[in-house]
């Protein structure tokens, strides 16, 4: 049996490992994957959306909305950006404060692996965990197929259930349950919607069309592109709202968020009374979309024949489009997992379980889920850094 100070399960714990090793702690990462940091490599289309200029608690979903505040204030986006700059990694800002590598996601992964190597972190890949036990002296024993490791501090950084082809498993939740910690029920987040059969047949011909829109569910609203696909609805605004949606909810989409369509049509009637409705609407939206949302009989009417009720109907169809998704595409394509280890079971300062000395949870396995746009990586960096100060 090998004795170490800290065992971290999951490559998502790299930041924790670096900080732990900086303090002189003998730190080991065990990961069942064959390559460290696969999720980093695939993120942001291979450019890694590694953080965001605008990190606030409001950008996170949790049953305890205050829990994340401590971590994201004590290790914030500016500190991670400083580390990126120290390693000479070129990056750029996209919309909504999102930061991406100019070159490749590999730059971020290499930075973290180099920092880990500099401080002597050992990383063992292809190492699934067989069993974890806690001893009377509050030490933990982690057994793999080839070795057993005894440690003072055990950190679970095994991620959630999203994208199982990347190796996602419920491992972290099972560890929490093993030690009698509550787990908030999980669901796919930042995920495309599937549609009811009728809507799918009507809309699948729009596959590939992207429209700048606002999408609302209840009191939550996002404005970004929506994308029609052959399976349903995707795009940034849809992914964002999906984390707030529950089965049976409707979503409301405004396909023309910058104008009042009723006022626009009133103006068009006075300026171009002989034009037909289709001609005017296809100045604003793709022809395929207009044809799918409105009957041809209405589209062929001359503007000066439009009644107030017809103007209101057209506006409602395009600016207050209400649709009830049949579901989501699930964990297969979800970018994150909602729910996880209950924040009320953990210290927001240390990430240690309140009832299990030496057991820590960081990153996606915890019930803290960020918006699309670098927020989930920042949660991984921040929560890992915090645990790294105490393990």
ZAMARGU-4260 file (C-alpha; in steps of 0.2 Angstrom, whole numbers, plus 5000, padded with zeros to 4 digits):
<rodrens>
0) 5000/5000/5000 | 5007/5017/4995 | 5005/5031/5007 | 5002/5049/5000 | 4995/5065/5007
5) 4981/5068/4994 | 4972/5057/4982 | 4962/5066/4968 | 4950/5056/4958 | 4947/5064/4941
10) 4958/5075/4930 | 4945/5089/4933 | 4955/5091/4949 | 4971/5097/4941 | 4969/5115/4949
15) 4967/5107/4966 | 4982/5096/4963 | 4993/5110/4958 | 4988/5120/4974 | 4990/5105/4985
20) 5007/5101/4979 | 5012/5119/4980 | 5010/5117/4999 | 5022/5103/4999 | 5008/5090/5000
25) 5012/5073/4991 | 4998/5073/4978 | 4992/5060/4967 | 4978/5061/4953 | 4970/5044/4948
30) 4959/5045/4932 | 4951/5031/4923 | 4953/5039/4906 | 4967/5035/4894 | 4971/5054/4892
35) 4970/5068/4905 | 4959/5083/4901 | 4948/5076/4887 | 4934/5088/4891 | 4946/5103/4890
40) 4952/5097/4873 | 4935/5096/4865 | 4928/5112/4873 | 4925/5128/4863 | 4926/5119/4846
45) 4944/5114/4851 | 4948/5132/4857 | 4943/5130/4875 | 4932/5143/4882 | 4942/5144/4898
50) 4933/5158/4907 | 4923/5173/4906 | 4926/5192/4910 | 4909/5192/4919 | 4909/5179/4932
55) 4895/5182/4945 | 4885/5170/4957 | 4869/5174/4946 | 4878/5165/4932 | 4876/5148/4941
60) 4862/5137/4945 | 4861/5128/4962 | 4849/5123/4976 | 4860/5134/4986 | 4863/5149/4976
65) 4875/5157/4988 | 4887/5142/4989 | 4898/5147/4974 | 4901/5165/4980 | 4915/5161/4991
70) 4925/5151/4978 | 4923/5162/4963 | 4928/5177/4974 | 4943/5169/4982 | 4950/5162/4965
75) 4942/5173/4951 | 4943/5174/4932 | 4957/5187/4933 | 4968/5176/4943 | 4966/5162/4930
80) 4968/5174/4916 | 4985/5180/4924 | 4990/5162/4924 | 4986/5160/4906 | 4996/5175/4902
85) 5011/5170/4912 | 5012/5154/4901 | 5011/5165/4885 | 4995/5158/4879 | 4986/5170/4866
90) 4968/5172/4868 | 4953/5182/4862 | 4936/5188/4868 | 4920/5183/4859 | 4903/5189/4863
95) 4896/5190/4881 | 4914/5191/4888 | 4919/5173/4883 | 4938/5170/4882 | 4945/5157/4870
100) 4962/5152/4865 | 4969/5159/4849 | 4977/5142/4845 | 4971/5127/4853 | 4963/5119/4869
105) 4979/5110/4871 | 4987/5126/4877 | 4976/5126/4893 | 4979/5108/4896 | 4997/5109/4893
110) 4998/5124/4905 | 4989/5114/4919 | 5000/5098/4916 | 5016/5108/4916 | 5011/5117/4932
115) 5007/5100/4940 | 5023/5093/4934 | 5033/5108/4941 | 5026/5105/4959 | 5028/5086/4958
120) 5010/5080/4955 | 5009/5062/4950 | 4996/5057/4937 | 4990/5039/4934 | 4979/5036/4919
125) 4969/5021/4914 | 4966/5018/4933 | 4948/5014/4937 | 4944/5014/4956 | 4938/4997/4963
130) 4933/5003/4981 | 4935/5017/4993 | 4936/5014/5012 | 4938/5026/5027 | 4948/5020/5042
135) 4946/5023/5060 | 4960/5036/5060 | 4950/5046/5046 | 4962/5041/5033 | 4955/5034/5016
140) 4961/5019/5007 | 4958/5019/4988 | 4960/5003/4979 | 4963/5001/4960 | 4966/4985/4951
145) 4985/4986/4953 | 4988/4997/4969 | 4981/5003/4985 | 4983/5021/4991 | 4981/5027/5009
150) 4978/5046/5010 | 4973/5059/5023 | 4963/5069/5010 | 4952/5062/4996 | 4946/5074/4983
155) 4932/5068/4971 | 4933/5078/4954 | 4926/5065/4943 | 4913/5077/4934 | 4895/5073/4930
160) 4885/5062/4917 | 4887/5073/4902 | 4894/5066/4886 | 4896/5048/4891 | 4907/5044/4876
165) 4920/5055/4884 | 4920/5043/4899 | 4907/5052/4910 | 4901/5040/4925 | 4890/5043/4941
170) 4906/5038/4951 | 4906/5054/4961 | 4888/5053/4966 | 4890/5035/4972 | 4905/5040/4983
175) 4894/5054/4990 | 4880/5042/4994 | 4893/5029/5001 | 4897/5042/5014 | 4879/5047/5017
180) 4879/5063/5008 | 4864/5069/4999 | 4864/5071/4980 | 4852/5083/4972 | 4844/5074/4957
185) 4854/5076/4941 | 4848/5081/4924 | 4856/5086/4907 | 4860/5104/4906 | 4865/5116/4891
190) 4857/5103/4879 | 4847/5104/4863 | 4828/5101/4864 | 4819/5088/4855 | 4801/5092/4848
195) 4784/5084/4848 | 4781/5074/4832 | 4769/5088/4824 | 4782/5101/4827 | 4797/5091/4821
200) 4788/5087/4805 | 4784/5105/4803 | 4801/5112/4807 | 4814/5099/4802 | 4814/5107/4784
205) 4822/5123/4793 | 4837/5113/4798 | 4853/5124/4797 | 4844/5141/4799 | 4851/5151/4814
210) 4841/5166/4820 | 4846/5179/4833 | 4831/5178/4846 | 4826/5179/4864 | 4820/5163/4872
215) 4811/5163/4888 | 4806/5150/4901 | 4796/5157/4916 | 4805/5172/4922 | 4822/5168/4914
220) 4827/5174/4897 | 4842/5173/4885 | 4846/5182/4869 | 4857/5173/4857 | 4855/5163/4841
225) 4843/5148/4840 | 4847/5135/4828 | 4834/5124/4819 | 4841/5106/4817 | 4834/5090/4810
230) 4831/5084/4828 | 4824/5099/4836 | 4831/5116/4842 | 4849/5120/4847 | 4860/5135/4847
235) 4867/5146/4862 | 4850/5153/4867 | 4842/5136/4867 | 4856/5128/4877 | 4856/5142/4890
240) 4837/5141/4893 | 4837/5121/4893 | 4846/5122/4911 | 4830/5131/4917 | 4817/5121/4908
245) 4808/5106/4916 | 4798/5093/4907 | 4781/5100/4902 | 4786/5118/4902 | 4783/5129/4887
250) 4797/5141/4880 | 4793/5157/4872 | 4803/5163/4857 | 4804/5180/4849 | 4812/5178/4832
255) 4813/5197/4830 | 4818/5204/4846 | 4824/5222/4840 | 4807/5228/4833 | 4788/5229/4836
260) 4782/5218/4821 | 4765/5226/4823 | 4772/5244/4821 | 4783/5238/4807 | 4768/5231/4797
265) 4758/5246/4800 | 4772/5257/4793 | 4774/5245/4778 | 4755/5246/4774 | 4756/5265/4772
270) 4772/5264/4762 | 4769/5249/4751 | 4751/5245/4752 | 4751/5234/4736 | 4765/5223/4742
275) 4761/5205/4748 | 4764/5200/4766 | 4778/5187/4761 | 4788/5200/4752 | 4789/5211/4768
280) 4792/5197/4780 | 4806/5189/4770 | 4815/5206/4772 | 4816/5201/4790 | 4817/5182/4791
285) 4823/5168/4780 | 4809/5163/4767 | 4809/5145/4773 | 4805/5150/4790 | 4791/5162/4785
290) 4783/5149/4775 | 4784/5137/4789 | 4776/5148/4802 | 4762/5156/4792 | 4749/5149/4779
295) 4752/5153/4761 | 4734/5161/4760 | 4740/5174/4773 | 4757/5177/4765 | 4749/5181/4748
300) 4738/5194/4755 | 4742/5212/4750 | 4747/5223/4765 | 4732/5235/4763 | 4720/5220/4765
305) 4728/5216/4782 | 4716/5218/4797 | 4721/5222/4814 | 4718/5204/4820 | 4728/5197/4806
310) 4743/5209/4810 | 4741/5204/4828 | 4741/5185/4823 | 4757/5187/4812 | 4766/5196/4826
315) 4761/5183/4839 | 4767/5169/4828 | 4784/5177/4825 | 4787/5187/4841 | 4778/5176/4854
320) 4781/5159/4847 | 4776/5147/4861 | 4782/5129/4860 | 4782/5114/4872 | 4798/5103/4869
325) 4795/5085/4870 | 4812/5083/4880 | 4830/5086/4877 | 4844/5076/4869 | 4850/5070/4886
330) 4867/5067/4892 | 4873/5061/4875 | 4875/5079/4869 | 4873/5089/4886 | 4888/5101/4890
335) 4885/5099/4909 | 4875/5090/4922 | 4863/5099/4933 | 4862/5094/4951 | 4875/5084/4960
340) 4882/5083/4978 | 4871/5094/4989 | 4880/5110/4993 | 4873/5110/5010 | 4884/5095/5013
345) 4900/5104/5010 | 4910/5119/5016 | 4909/5133/5004 | 4926/5139/5010 | 4936/5122/5009
350) 4924/5111/4998 | 4926/5097/5012 | 4911/5087/5017 | 4904/5093/5034 | 4902/5076/5041
355) 4917/5067/5033 | 4934/5074/5038 | 4946/5073/5023 | 4933/5071/5010 | 4931/5084/4997
360) 4921/5087/4981 | 4925/5100/4967 | 4919/5104/4950 | 4904/5098/4940 | 4901/5084/4953
365) 4894/5097/4965 | 4877/5105/4963 | 4884/5121/4955 | 4880/5123/4936 | 4886/5137/4926
370) 4879/5146/4910 | 4887/5142/4893 | 4902/5153/4890 | 4916/5148/4901 | 4907/5148/4918
375) 4909/5130/4921 | 4927/5129/4918 | 4929/5144/4930 | 4919/5134/4943 | 4931/5120/4941
380) 4946/5131/4943 | 4939/5141/4958 | 4932/5126/4968 | 4948/5116/4965 | 4959/5130/4970
385) 4949/5132/4986 | 4950/5114/4991 | 4969/5114/4986 | 4972/5127/5001 | 4966/5114/5014
390) 4968/5096/5008
</rodrens>
